[in-house]
């Protein structure tokens, strides 16, 4: 039976000190990449003694804890929190600021883990009333390291040769400093973009800068490619299925009077649909090679594929909206009008399991949230009073999904 939502929030608030303490402990000792053993150990310690079955895989220090409900068989729902930090300094001045030079939890993953651990404690306390199972996915390597894909490949979520069925639904919650305090947001379809890295090397023939006619100067060709890429985006792609191409780094030459042999461009491409992703990769290659050839030179294009687009199931978004409104009132949920061109590797999970990611506003109440330092800022801050609300929301998503027996038909 589905229990009173007010009671769930009250229970979450009783865990506030523990949720905040776990967040701060993780924040002070941030870790990068696929292997985050200190964070893993903090999670295990925070959830020790609970009726959870733990599994780990060979590729990462990621964890999946399974809670089996005591009310019989039922569907399976996955809740996910990511664990890794970013390679950047911290300038918040917090008393629990990063003690690791050049590493910071600037994307809120410390808060994600703490909220997910709080949800696990809430649901373990209600285990006897749950029909089905909940899997708690603690995932490293989100910041460009494809941690979710590795955990899927290791069979930790089920599917493949694991002998375990994939979950019936999957949900994740991401903090957003540039959103009103406590507001939950989401949207059907593309929520976040695919992110691929572009590398272009223009090869010419260097020489003296006073005699460019005796060289094949790659620098103006590289500049022409940059300008042409912007025209490509503006004139070949619909604004209703947008793409973004940014060349963020240009390298060429060694001094003021030498024309270099080559010029290197590095950038990113963001797309919201698999079709445009494939098309843009082909268009960039054709454009760069063609412009270089027109000047008697060659261009080599490499595309390093990143995360796919984060595509949210319409049923999951509607479900998440209803849960938010039941918990926190009619103004608690915002349907986002547009996608965000950032990327997120929870997309790998949503390729296999219907579900959704939601955002939680963590600006301080009454703050000018539109001008708060955003994620990936050295001064990014989280209002920790919102964290119990996030934990309760995650727990309620799982509880309500199991109570209705899976997806309503």
N, C-alpha and C positions, 0 to 999 in steps of 0.2 A: 504494500500500500504506500502511496506517495504521501510523505509527511509534510507538515506545515512549513511553508517557505520562511516564515518569520522565525521559526525555531531554528532552521538551518543557519540563517544569518546570525542569530544570537550565538549559536555554537561556534561559528567561525570567529566571532569577535572574542570569544574566550580563548581562542588560539592565537590572538594577534601578537602577543609577546614572542611566542615561539616562531611564528612565521617571520616576523621582523628579525629575530635573532639569526635565523638560518640565512635570510637574505644578506644580512650584514657580514656574516662569517664568510659567505661565498664571495661577496663583493671585495673583501679585504685580501683574498687570495685568489685572484682570477687566473684562469688557465686558458690556453689557446688550443685550437685544433681538435683532433679526434680523440686525444688522450688527456682526460681531465681527472686523474685519480684522486686528487684532494677533494674535488667537488663530489665525485662519486661516493667517497667515504663519508662526507658530511651528510649526504642524502640517506645512506644506509643507517647512519647513527640516528638521524632525526626520525626515522620510521622503524627503528628496531622494536621488536616485540609485537608488531602488528601482524595480523593473519594474511601476509602477502607471500606469494611465491615469486622468487627472483630468478631472472635469467640474464646472462651477459653473453656477448659474442666475441669472436676473436679479433675483429677488425677495429673496434673502438672500446672505450670504457663506458659505453652506453648501457643503460639498465632498462629492463621492463619488469615491473612488478604487477602481478595479477591478483586481484581480489575476487574470490568466488562467492557469490551471494548465497545466503542460507535459505532462500525461499524457492529453490528449485531451478530447473533449467530455464534459459532465456537467451536473449541476444547478448552480444559482446560489444562494448563501447570502449574506444581508446581516447585517452587524454594525454596530451603531449606538452612537455616543457623542455626548452633547450638550455645547455649548460655552459657553453664556451664564451670567452670574452674576445676583445679586439686588441690588436697590437698598436696601442696609442696611449699617451700619457693621460693621467687624471688631474684635473684642475678644479675639483669641486670644493676642496677644503674640508670635507667631511671627516669626522673623527674616525670613521671606519673606512677611509679611502684606501685604494689599492696600495698594498705593501710591495708590489712587484713592479719595478721600474718599467715603463713603456707598455704596460698591459692594464686594461680597464674594462669593467663591465659597463660599456656605454650604450648597449642596446637593450638592457633590461633583462637579460637572461637570468641574472641572479634572482630577480623578482619572479620570473616565470617558474623557476625551480621551487622557490619558496611557496608560491601559490599552489602549485601542483602537489607539493608535499602536504600542504594544509588540506587540500581536497581529499587526498588519500586518507588522512586521519579522520576527516568528517565521514567519509564513506565507510571506512572500517568500523566506525561506531554504529553504523546503520546496516551492517552487512546482513544481519538476519532478515531484514525486510526486502533485500534485493533479490530479484529473480534474474539470473544471468551472471555476467562477469564484467569487471572493469579492468582494463590494462592501463598502467601508468608508464608512459614512455619518457624517460629521462635521457635526452639526446645531446651528445657533444657534436662539435664540428659543423655548426650551422653557418658560421661566418665564412662561407666559400669553400668548405671542406667536404660537403656532400654527406654529412653524418647520417641523415635520414636514409639516404640510399644505401649506405653501408649496413645500417641496422636492418633494413629490408632484405638485403642480399644475404645477411647472416641468418635470416629466418626468425629474428626475434619477435616480429609482429605476426608471424604465421605465413601461410602461403608457400608456394614452391614445394620443396622437398621436406619441409619442416614437419609435416603431419598434423599441423594445427591450422584451423581455418583462420583467414584474415578477419579482423573485426568487422562488425556490421556498420559501424559509424566511427568517425574520428573527429575530434575537436581540439583546437589550440587557442590560446589567449595570449595576445601580445600587447605589452604596455605601450602607451603613446603619450609622451610628455606634452605634445602640442594638441591636446584634446581636453575638453572640460572634465573636471574632477568627477570620476565615477561613471562617465558616459561609456556605453558599450556600442560599438559600431561594426557593421559588416555589410556585405553585399553579395548578391547572387552572381555567378559567373566569375569573370576575371577580377580578382581582388588585387593581385600583385603580378608583376611582369616576369617573363623569362629574362635572364641576364647572361649574356655571352660576351667574352672578351675578344677584341679584334687586335690583330697584329698585322701591319703592312710594312714591308721593306721594299723601298724603291732603289734599284741598283742602276747606277750610272757610271760615269768615268770622271774622276777628279782631276784637278790641276790648279794652275795659278788663277786667283780670283780676278786678276786684271785681264785675263784672256779666256773668258767663258766660252768663246766660239770654238776653242780647241778642246772643250770638255763636253760631257753630258751631265749637266747640273741637276741632281735629283731634288734639290730644295724647292724650286718653284713647282716642280711636278707634284711633290708631296703637298704643297699648299693648294694646288689645284684640286687634288683629290679631296682634301678636307672640305673645300667649298662645294665641290660636286656632290659630296655625301649629304650636305644639308639640302641641296636642291632635290636630290633623290628622295629624301624623306618628305619634303614639302609637296612634291609634284607627282609622286608615284604611289603614295599610300594614303588611304582614306583617313580622315580625322576621326571617323567612327570606329576604327580599329587601329589605334595609333601605334607608332613606333618612335623610338628615340635612338639616335646615333650621336655619340659624343667622342671626339678625339681629344683625349685629356693629356697626352704627352707626345712631344715631337723631339726627336734626337737627331742631330746631324752636325758634322764638322768638329774641328778642334781649335780653330783660331780665325782671325778676321780676314785673312788674305789667302785662304785655301778652300777651294771647292771640294767637298767631300765626295767619296765614291758612292756613298749610300745615305739614305735618310730613313728613319724608322718612326712609324706612327703606332701609338697604342691607344686603345679606347674601349668603349663598351657599347653594346646594342641591347635595347630593351624592347620586347614585343609582348603582346597580350594574347596572341593566338598561335597555335602550332603552325598554321599555314603561313602566316606572315614571318614567323621565325625562320622557316626553311627558305622562303622567298627572299628575305633580306640577306641571308648569308650568300645566296647565289648572286644577288644584285651587287653587293659590295665587291665580291670577287671580280665580277665582270667589269664593273666600273673602274676599279683600280688598275687591273691589267690593261684595259683599253686605253686609259689616259696615259699610262706609262708607255705603251706601245706607240701611241701617236707621237711621242717625243723621242722615239728610238731607244727606249729603255725597257726594263722589265720590272714588274711588281710581283712580289710573293705575298699572298694573303693567307693568314692562319686564323681560324676561328676556334677558340677554346670554349666549348659549351659549358655553361653554368647551369643554374637551376631552371626547370621548366616554369611556365606560368602557373600561378596559384589559382586554381579554378574551384570555386565553392559551389556545392550542390544546392539547388534552390530549396529543396526540402529542409536541408540542414540550416540554412539561413533563416527560414521562416520559423523553424523549431527554436533556434537560438534567440530569435527576437521575442517569441512568446515566453520563453524561460526568463529572459531579462525583465520583461514587463511584469510577469508574475512575482518576481523577487523584489523589484525595485520601483515599480510603478510605470505608468504609461509613457513617461518622458525618458525612460532609462536607455532606450535603444534608438540608434540612428542608422537608417539605411543610407550608406555612403553613395553619393550620386556618381562618383567616378572611381576608376581604379587608381592605385598608386604604382608608380613605375619602379619602386624598389622591388627586391626579390627575396624569396624565402624558401628554404628547402623542405618545409612541410608540404610543399607542392608534390614531392615524390610520394608521400603518403596519400594525398588526395587523388593522385593518378590511379590508385588501386582501391581506395576505400571512399565511399561517399561521406562527405563531411564539410567542415568549414573552419576557417580561422576568423577570430574576432579581435577587435582592438578594444583596449580598456584605457580610458583617459586617466592619467596619473598626475596631471598638474595640480598644484595645491589649490584648495577650494578658495575661490575668489581671485585667483591669480590671473594675470593677462596671458592666458594659455597660448594665444596665437604668437606670442613673442618669447615663450620659454625656450631654453636650449633644447633642441630636438635630439633624437637618437643619433648616435655616432658623434656627439659633441663631447669635448673634453670636460664640459661643465654640465652634462646631462644629470638631472635630478628626478627622483621618484618620490611622490607623496606616499609614504608607507601606510598611512591610514586607509588607503584604498585596497591594500593587499588582502585583508580578510574578505572584502567584497568579491574580489577576483576568485579567491579560493571557494567561496560559497557558490559562485556562478558555475565554476567547473564542476563542482560536486553535483549541483542541481541538473546540469546538462546530462550527466551520467545517470543520475537517479531517475529523472523524468523519462529518458530514453528507454531504460529498462522497464519502467512502470508501464509504458505504453506498448511494450512487447516488440520494439523495433520500429521500423518505418511504417507509418500509417498508410494504408492503401485506400 
